[in-house]
């Protein structure tokens, strides 16, 4: 045993020792040793590619206004420029052993038992750094980053697997990098952004970026790929299914309306992963992606699982009122002018005295501006918000939301109770919460703590023992193996599957 080992004192190792099933951690963050990464990238694409990495990292982690970052600006300049307060002190430092652990693959591998995990999926903090690179070098830089991570973690693949960062600016580049990552590098999980910022064409055409570069910072929208996109991303979803790759995202919303404080990071941070991932997931649902690709598996990480239940419940509630049949309750053409006129004649004397209106005029005035402000009423497919999703029943909503999506919930997140509340969730289902320790980020000051913190939720009655098993094993196992039945072949998980169960089937399971 290493002199650095904390195995005997690890509360998470103590919890794991009493479980008869493996623990799968879906979200561990690692740092890169910068000199080695930059040397690797230089060999891959020259000094210019290293410069691209540095620029991309700087713009992502340290946004500037008028050439100054937040710390260089005065309070007046921050107010004038509306300079976002970006994340700060986001890594564990005082716990030097953990700091080294996130950076050194061999040490992380050695300390898996202390973490209480049998298998971890790793998200290098630079995994998607290339998204901020120039159009000319974006793909090459992403490929170099993926190749580096694949090389340094390959020998530890029985317990650790690193994600492939996949750029999503166009479906073609996403397909090319996914194929390279899987077929050449042997990677088996993809990490994608949940959206891509694009210029609003009506403004970009009037104010070209080469003449008005500042305009583009503000005159933009976010393309969430599944709904209203300029591109058809179906070929990419199809490729992910073909290659058996589960897709993951840590898509945040810092900087969005309500998350754009110029002074307070926590104001911008709380709930931002849930909001960003919700926008992405709803686009896939309403755009019909989960209908067309029922085998696609998507994991939204760091945002908790309660919002998955929240949206599911509201989808059901709204569909029950605004399905095609239900919409007729709100059709202005179905208001009865004769009946309305009679009711006003009998009961409206106090407010209609002095007004002389025809039945049609009265009906129009009662319906109000909300029905009269449009040039015409919606027709045909314009009436079907649930049409592309192919929803005919609430069972369809279950199949295309609950079955397709998995929700990373951190170890001490008590809101996970909503995911497992089958009394509140329509059709008695439980949302697919998956154990995401978030080891490597500031909310985990000690990597030996997360699994034990999750077990505390059982001791306190927040979730049941069965829910805990689904959270740390059953749901993660489903997520990966429903996309790729051989995902855990040759790993520590395969050798530790429960002997008394038929394991977790690789078919769509509802409510597990």
Secondary structure, 3 states (H helix, E strand, C coil): CCCCCCCCCCHHHHHHHCCCCCCEEEEEEECCCHHHHHHHHHHHHCHHHHHHHHHHHHHHHCCEECCEEHHHCCHHHHHHHCCCCCCCCCCCCCCHHHHHHCCCHHHHHHCHHHHCCCEEEEEECCCCHHHHCCCCCHHHHHHHHHHHHHHHHHHHCCCEEECEEECCCCHHHHHHHHHHHHHHCCCCEEEECCCEEEECHHHHHHCCCCCCCCHHHHCEEEECCCCCCCCCCHHHHHHHHHHCCEEEECCCCCCCCCCCCCCCHHHHHCCHHHHHHHHHHHHHHHCCHHHHCCCCCEEECCCCCHHHHHHHHHHHHHHHHHCCCHHHHHCHHHCCHHHHHHHHHHHCHHHHCCCCCCHHHHHHHHHCHHHHCCCCCCCHHHHCCCCCCCCCCHHHHHHHHHCCEEEEECCCCHHHHHCCCCCCCHHHCCCCEEECCCECCCCCCCCCCHHHHHHHHHHCCCCCHHHHHHHHHHHHHHHHHHHCCCCCCCCHHHHCCCCCCCCCCCCCCCCC
